[in-house]
């Protein structure tokens, strides 16, 4: 009997010890895409008053959760603005569970407390920092993308900038014969391998969680122009309006169902930014805080911002992600629901080549479009 009681005491002690293991701090995590591809990334937890916050990273930018708990070794973290959730169990120092929901489905998740990696002798990294072009004919009519690289020794961060936005900031290092970079920010996930070539180009291999690796070539812009290759699209010229002399018209419901129109009194004699957006779009998440900051600073001077949101059919019925998106970024400007992304052209018939998420129209006090910007960034 004594030995049985001792065994039970040891088991209870082990259970309590595991449950009490601290969660706060940086962890080395991975998401499993399929049998031959797992995406590594950092995740950071903090605990306060029984509540847990988790942060993914997009370069130096934190992508924080909207709520979470950690009880008896069981972790539940909400990213309501992504319509996603992390559920995991801590056993023997390892978190294992699932992450996802909504459009992306659920994927296996695993994380261990961060350990500083010993710097391997992988030789001196070649210099690749600066601007590059990626010749590529996209379905949006582009002839090239921009590739931006920042380098410090063997450490590199990089992003591919398309006319509709970017890949997010991938980070990594020189691994002997190539740079290997990764990103997972809760919505976007990908690995980029960069191999410098003898002809002063870069061989790129980009793999996202949703597909097989895709190969690209990067070339310095001056070399691309010398070879007669087209430059990346100008985001100020990609999308247009058919008749700039016409006032830009919109009439859509807000989240309560009330129709809001460009002819409403609140917009009279105001400068208006009309933002075509969607809570499913990672670059729209990137952009929303900047629009809110702009609105807060200039609304007293006559600025109005109107978001025209286009959501997938499921979210138009559920209405869960969009309210969380608005709450997460503290959005105070007018927010209207335009329909599904496939309907954007029909719902905004004054536009031409409107195929980027986001897209922004700048209206003068007379309601006419003065400028259009496709995507986010410059």
BASE-887400 format. One record per residue (C-alpha): x, y, z. Coordinates in steps of 0.2 Angstrom, whole numbers, plus 5000, padded with zeros to 4 digits. Layout:
BEGIN
XYZ ...
% end
This chain:
BEGIN
500050005000 501450125005 502250094988 500650124979 500350294988 502150344984 501850304965 500250404966 501150554974 502550554961 501250544947 500250694954 501850794957 502350764939 500650824933 500750974943 502451014938 501951004919 500451104922 501451234931 502851244918 503051434912 502351474895 502951654894 504351694882 504951644865 504651474857 505251394842 503751334832 503251244816 501651224806 501551054796 500951084778 501150904772 502250754774 503850844766 503651024772 503551104789 503751294791 504751344806 504451514814 504551604831 503051634843 503051724859 501851704874 501451824888 500351794904 499451914914 498051894926 497551724920 497551784902 498751734888 499351834873 500251754859 501251854845 501751794828 502951904818 502951984801 504752044801 504952154817 503052184818 502052084831 500352004826 499551984842 498051874848 496351934853 496151824868 496851664876 496951554891 498151424898 497551304911 498151134917 499351124902 497951164890 498251314878 496851404869 497251564859 496051664848 496551764833 494751814830 495251944817 495951804806 494451684811 495851564818 496251484834 497751394841 497351244853 498851144860 499351044875 500951064884 501750894888 503550864893 504051034888 503251024870 501651114864 500751004852 499051044844 498151124829 498151304822 496951374809 495151394804 494151484791 494951484774 496551394778 495851244788 496751164803 498551124802 499751024815 500651144826 502151104837 503251224848 504751204860 505551334871 506751444861 508551394861 509951504854 510651414839 512551394839 513251484824 513851354811 515351384800 514451414784 515651524775 515451714771 513751764764 513751854747 513052024747 511252034740 510552174749 509552314739 508252314725 507852174712 506652144699 505751974696 505151964678 503451884679 501851894669 500451884682 498551864680 498352044685 499352104670 501052134678 502652104669 503752104684 503752114703 504952204715 506052104727 506752204742 508152134752 508952194768 510552114774 511652124789 513151994787 512351824785 510651884791 509351934778 507551994778 506652004761 504952034753 504152014736 503152164732 501752144719 500552274713 499252214726 500352204741 501852104747 502251924754 502551994771 504352004778 505351834777 506851814788 508351704788 510151674785 511551604774 511551414775 513151374766 512551384747 510951484749 509951594760 508451514768 507051634775 505351594783 503751684788 502251634797 501151784804 499551684807 498851724789 500351704778 501651564778 503051534766 504851484764 506051574752 507651504746 508851624738 510351554728 511551684720 512051644703 513751674693 512851794681 512351914695 510551854696 509651764710 508751594709 507251604720 506151464726 504551514735 503451384744 501851434753 500851324765 499551304751 500651244737 502251174729 503851274727 503851404713 505451454704 505851644700 507351734694 507851904702 508852034692 509552204696 508352344689 509752424679 510152254671 508352214668 508152384659 509752354649 508952194643 507352274638 506352194652 504752284659 504852364676 503552324690 501852404688 501652584695 500252564708 499652734704 499252684686 498652504688 496852544692 495852684685 494152764684 493252764667 492652954669 493653054681 492453194678 491053094687 490853094706 491352924713 489752834718 489452704732 487952644741 488152494753 487552434770 488452464786 488652314798 486952354805 486152354788 485852534785 486252594768 487652734767 487852824751 489152954744 487753074743 487453074762 487653244771 489153174781 490153174765 489653344758 491153454754 492353324762 493953244756 493653054755 494752904755 493752754748 494652594752 494252424744 494652294757 494252124765 494652044782 495251894773 496651994765 498351994774 498852164766 497252234772 497652194790 499352284787 498552434780 497052454793 498052534807 498852664795 497152714789 496452734807 497952834812 497652944796 495852964800 496153004819 497353144814 496453224800 494553204802 494353364811 495053454795 493753374784 494453194780 493253044779 493752864776 492552744769 492952554768 492052454755 492252274762 492152124751 492051954760 491851774756 490051704756 490351604772 490851764781 489451864774 488351744783 489251714799 489851894802 491251844814 492851894807 492452064801 491852134817 493352064826 494452144812 493652314816 493852294834 495652234833 496252394824 495052514833 494252564816 493152724818 492952764800 491452714790 491352524786 490252464773 489952284766 490052274747 489752084744 490951954738 492651984730 492051914713 490752054713 491852204715 491952254697 490052244695 489752334712 490952474707 490652494688 491552664687 493152574689 494352494677 495652354681 495152344699 495952184704 497052214719 496752194738 496752324744 496452474732 496152654737 495252794728 495652974734 494153094731 494153284731 492853384740 491853384724 491753184725 492853164710 494353044710 495953134710 497152974712 497052784714 498252674722 498352484720 498852374734 499852444749 501552514749 502452604736 
% end
